[in-house]
Each structure stands twice: as structure tokens, then as C-alpha cells.
């Protein structure tokens, strides 16, 4: 479940740390500036990551707010996956980071494979 969450929803260590920050403080509301101060990242980047996490159903925008979020996964399965991710990151940080960094290579390989020349007579192309 953790590997799937990383594969489908986590594109950077920064995004992971933002998700885990909100997970660790579920009652607190966060905006890009407060996340940026806490994690020492750019507020612009933090805002983009918060939007991505909201789109993926991992955090919820606070009703009636302009850019405030809190931990609020859309499903119990997502909550369970984030809990597992939090444990995995605490216990096997390097493994989790390696999973995140291995993703772009896989995407590039898939993209490159789409342009692979096929042999003459190949039924697939």
C-alpha cells in the first residue's frame, strides 16, 4: 500500500514531508507560508505541493478559506497508506527516498519505449 501511494501520489521528498507534516498535526490548519516556515522551503513550492496533495485527496482545503489546508484523506484506505508511509519514512528513510527518486527514470523509460523502432513485420507496428 505504501509503495502504491508513493508511485501514484508522491513526486518529491518535499511533497512527502509536507504530507507528513500535516499528518502529524491533523487539527492544525496550514497555508503555503506556514508550511514553508516549518520546513524551510519556498512558499510558492509549498503552495503547489499542497494543491497537488489536495487534488490527490490526501489533504483537504479548509471550507471558506483561501489556501488553508489540513490533513484529511478522502478515504480510510488513503489514511492507512499515509500512516504506513509515516512509519516507513521514520524507519527506512533511505528506502522511501530511493522509491521516490526512482520514479522519474521509470517515466522516462516508458516515454522512450513509446518511440522504440519496431522490426519490419512486427504485428504491433
Backbone as numpy.savetxt, mean C-alpha at the origin, in Angstrom:
# Nx Ny Nz CAx CAy CAz Cx Cy Cz
-2.25 -14.08 3.05 -3.07 -12.89 3.05 -2.20 -11.63 3.05
-1.10 -11.67 3.79 -0.19 -10.52 3.85 0.47 -10.30 2.49
0.94 -11.38 1.88 1.58 -11.25 0.55 0.60 -10.66 -0.46
-0.64 -11.09 -0.40 -1.64 -10.58 -1.33 -1.89 -9.09 -1.10
-1.98 -8.70 0.16 -2.17 -7.28 0.49 -1.02 -6.45 -0.08
0.19 -6.92 0.10 1.35 -6.20 -0.44 1.28 -6.15 -1.96
1.00 -7.28 -2.57 0.97 -7.36 -4.03 -0.09 -6.45 -4.63
-1.23 -6.36 -3.99 -2.35 -5.61 -4.56 -2.46 -4.16 -4.11
-1.90 -3.85 -2.93 -2.19 -2.53 -2.37 -1.00 -1.71 -1.88
0.15 -2.30 -1.72 1.28 -1.56 -1.15 2.37 -1.40 -2.21
2.64 -0.15 -2.57 3.59 0.13 -3.64 4.91 0.71 -3.14
4.98 1.06 -1.85 6.21 1.66 -1.33 6.27 1.46 0.17
7.47 1.56 0.71 7.65 1.48 2.16 6.96 2.67 2.81
7.00 3.81 2.16 6.32 4.99 2.70 4.82 4.72 2.85
4.21 4.14 1.84 2.78 3.83 1.90 2.50 2.82 3.03
3.37 1.83 3.16 3.23 0.84 4.22 3.29 1.52 5.59
4.27 2.40 5.78 4.42 3.04 7.08 3.26 3.98 7.39
2.69 4.60 6.38 1.51 5.45 6.61 0.34 4.58 7.04
0.13 3.47 6.34 -0.95 2.56 6.72 -0.77 2.07 8.15
0.43 1.66 8.49 0.67 1.14 9.84 0.56 2.22 10.91
0.91 3.46 10.57 0.73 4.57 11.51 -0.75 4.74 11.84
-1.59 4.77 10.82 -3.02 4.91 11.06 -3.59 3.70 11.79
-3.09 2.51 11.45 -3.51 1.28 12.12 -3.20 1.33 13.61
-2.03 1.84 13.95 -1.60 1.89 15.36 -2.35 2.94 16.17
-3.01 3.89 15.49 -3.75 4.95 16.17 -5.15 5.05 15.54
-5.97 4.01 15.71 -7.25 3.95 14.97 -8.28 5.02 15.35
-8.17 5.60 16.52 -9.14 6.62 16.95 -8.75 8.02 16.52
-7.50 8.19 16.11 -7.00 9.51 15.74 -7.28 9.81 14.27
-7.56 11.06 13.97 -7.69 11.47 12.58 -6.36 12.06 12.13
-6.04 11.83 10.87 -4.77 12.26 10.29 -5.02 12.99 8.99
-4.20 13.98 8.71 -4.19 14.61 7.40 -2.75 14.50 6.86
-2.55 14.98 5.66 -1.23 14.84 5.03 -0.13 15.50 5.87
-0.44 16.65 6.45 0.57 17.37 7.22 0.93 16.63 8.51
-0.07 16.10 9.21 0.23 15.40 10.47 0.99 14.10 10.21
0.65 13.40 9.13 1.39 12.20 8.75 2.83 12.57 8.38
2.98 13.65 7.62 4.30 14.09 7.19 5.18 14.43 8.39
4.62 15.12 9.36 5.39 15.47 10.57 5.79 14.22 11.34
4.87 13.29 11.48 5.13 12.08 12.27 6.19 11.18 11.61
6.10 11.04 10.30 7.00 10.12 9.59 8.17 10.81 8.90
8.18 12.14 8.96 9.24 12.93 8.32 9.32 12.66 6.82
8.17 12.81 6.18 8.07 12.68 4.73 7.42 13.93 4.17
7.38 14.04 2.88 6.74 15.18 2.23 5.22 15.13 2.44
4.64 16.28 2.73 3.18 16.34 2.90 2.46 16.02 1.60
3.02 16.44 0.48 2.41 16.14 -0.82 2.37 14.63 -1.05
3.49 13.97 -0.79 3.56 12.52 -0.95 2.63 11.82 0.03
2.61 12.27 1.28 1.73 11.67 2.28 0.27 11.78 1.86
-0.10 12.93 1.30 -1.47 13.11 0.82 -1.82 12.15 -0.30
-0.87 11.95 -1.21 -1.11 11.01 -2.31 -1.25 9.59 -1.78
-0.41 9.20 -0.83 -0.48 7.85 -0.26 -1.79 7.65 0.50
-2.22 8.68 1.24 -3.50 8.58 1.94 -4.65 8.38 0.96
-4.62 9.10 -0.14 -5.65 8.93 -1.18 -5.63 7.53 -1.75
-4.42 7.01 -2.03 -4.29 5.64 -2.54 -4.86 4.63 -1.55
-4.53 4.79 -0.28 -5.02 3.87 0.75 -6.54 3.97 0.90
-7.07 5.17 0.75 -8.51 5.36 0.80 -9.18 4.67 -0.39
-8.62 4.85 -1.56 -9.15 4.22 -2.78 -9.16 2.69 -2.65
-8.12 2.15 -2.01 -8.01 0.70 -1.84 -8.85 0.17 -0.68
-9.54 1.05 0.03 -10.41 0.62 1.11 -9.71 0.27 2.41
-8.50 0.80 2.59 -7.74 0.50 3.80 -7.87 1.58 4.86
-8.07 2.81 4.44 -8.34 3.90 5.38 -9.60 4.61 4.91
-10.24 5.30 5.83 -11.50 5.97 5.52 -11.34 7.47 5.68
-11.93 8.21 4.76 -11.97 9.66 4.88 -13.00 9.99 5.96
-12.64 10.93 6.84 -13.54 11.34 7.91 -14.66 12.16 7.29
-15.91 11.81 7.60 -17.07 12.50 7.05 -17.01 14.00 7.31
-17.27 14.77 6.27 -17.31 16.22 6.39 -15.96 16.89 6.51
-14.90 16.16 6.31 -13.58 16.76 6.45 -12.93 16.98 5.10
-11.98 17.87 5.10 -11.18 18.10 3.90 -9.82 17.45 4.09
-9.71 16.21 3.65 -8.41 15.54 3.70 -8.04 14.93 5.02
-9.00 14.58 5.85 -8.69 13.89 7.10 -9.10 12.43 6.98
-8.24 11.57 7.52 -8.43 10.13 7.39 -8.22 9.46 8.74
-8.74 8.23 8.84 -8.44 7.38 9.98 -8.43 5.94 9.49
-7.82 5.08 10.28 -7.79 3.67 9.92 -9.22 3.17 9.85
-9.58 2.55 8.76 -10.94 2.06 8.59 -11.07 1.17 7.38
-10.57 -0.06 7.46 -10.67 -0.96 6.33 -12.13 -1.29 6.00
-12.39 -1.46 4.72 -13.76 -1.70 4.27 -14.31 -3.06 4.69
-13.44 -4.03 4.88 -13.90 -5.38 5.21 -13.09 -5.96 6.37
-13.66 -6.93 7.08 -12.90 -7.61 8.12 -11.67 -8.33 7.56
-11.74 -8.81 6.34 -10.60 -9.49 5.72 -9.43 -8.52 5.53
-9.73 -7.29 5.10 -8.67 -6.29 4.96 -8.07 -5.94 6.32
-8.92 -5.83 7.34 -8.43 -5.55 8.69 -7.50 -6.67 9.15
-7.89 -7.90 8.93 -7.06 -9.05 9.31 -5.73 -9.04 8.56
-5.77 -8.69 7.28 -4.54 -8.64 6.48 -3.61 -7.55 7.00
-4.16 -6.39 7.37 -3.33 -5.30 7.89 -2.73 -5.70 9.24
-3.51 -6.38 10.07 -2.99 -6.86 11.35 -1.81 -7.81 11.12
-1.97 -8.71 10.16 -0.89 -9.63 9.82 0.32 -8.90 9.27
0.07 -7.88 8.45 1.15 -7.08 7.89 1.91 -6.34 8.98
1.20 -5.82 9.96 1.83 -5.12 11.07 2.76 -6.06 11.83
2.29 -7.26 12.10 3.11 -8.26 12.79 4.31 -8.65 11.94
4.07 -8.91 10.67 5.15 -9.31 9.77 6.22 -8.22 9.67
5.79 -6.97 9.58 6.75 -5.86 9.46 7.57 -5.71 10.74
6.95 -5.95 11.88 7.66 -5.86 13.15 8.66 -7.01 13.31
8.30 -8.18 12.81 9.14 -9.37 13.02 10.09 -9.65 11.86
9.70 -9.27 10.65 10.49 -9.59 9.45 10.52 -8.41 8.51
10.99 -7.32 9.01 11.01 -6.06 8.27 11.68 -6.20 6.90
12.84 -6.82 6.84 13.57 -6.95 5.58 12.78 -7.77 4.56
12.15 -8.84 5.01 11.35 -9.67 4.11 10.20 -8.87 3.52
9.51 -8.11 4.35 8.39 -7.29 3.87 8.88 -6.24 2.88
9.98 -5.58 3.20 10.54 -4.56 2.30 10.94 -5.19 0.98
11.55 -6.36 1.04 11.93 -7.06 -0.20 10.72 -7.40 -1.05
9.62 -7.78 -0.43 8.39 -8.06 -1.19 7.89 -6.81 -1.90
7.97 -5.69 -1.23 7.53 -4.43 -1.85 8.45 -4.06 -3.01
9.75 -4.14 -2.79 10.70 -3.74 -3.83 10.75 -4.72 -5.00
10.31 -5.92 -4.80 10.32 -6.89 -5.90 9.15 -6.67 -6.85
8.15 -5.93 -6.45 6.97 -5.72 -7.29 7.25 -5.00 -8.60
7.95 -3.87 -8.61 8.14 -3.16 -9.88 8.84 -4.01 -10.94
9.79 -4.83 -10.52 10.48 -5.69 -11.47 9.49 -6.63 -12.14
8.57 -7.18 -11.35 7.56 -8.07 -11.90 6.67 -7.34 -12.90
6.31 -6.09 -12.59 5.47 -5.31 -13.50 6.22 -5.02 -14.80
7.49 -4.68 -14.70 8.29 -4.40 -15.89 8.43 -5.66 -16.72
8.67 -6.79 -16.06 8.81 -8.05 -16.78 7.51 -8.39 -17.52
6.37 -8.22 -16.88 5.08 -8.49 -17.52 4.89 -7.57 -18.72
5.23 -6.30 -18.56 5.12 -5.35 -19.66 6.03 -5.75 -20.81
7.26 -6.11 -20.50 8.21 -6.51 -21.53 7.75 -7.78 -22.24
7.19 -8.71 -21.48 6.71 -9.96 -22.08 5.61 -9.71 -23.10
4.86 -8.64 -22.95 3.80 -8.32 -23.90 4.35 -7.99 -25.28
5.63 -7.59 -25.32 6.26 -7.22 -26.59 7.23 -8.26 -27.10
7.27 -9.42 -26.45 8.19 -10.47 -26.87 7.80 -10.94 -28.27
8.80 -11.05 -29.14 8.56 -11.52 -30.49 8.27 -13.01 -30.47
7.26 -13.38 -31.22 6.89 -14.80 -31.28 7.47 -15.44 -32.53
7.72 -16.72 -32.43 8.26 -17.45 -33.57 7.19 -17.60 -34.64
7.63 -17.66 -35.86 6.72 -17.84 -36.98 5.99 -19.17 -36.80
4.70 -19.15 -37.02 3.91 -20.36 -36.88 3.35 -20.56 -35.48
3.67 -19.65 -34.54 3.15 -19.73 -33.19 1.66 -19.39 -33.23
0.81 -20.26 -32.70 -0.63 -20.06 -32.75 -1.09 -18.85 -31.95
-0.29 -18.39 -31.01 -0.68 -17.27 -30.16 -0.34 -15.92 -30.76
0.13 -15.86 -31.94 0.46 -14.54 -32.46 1.11 -14.66 -33.75
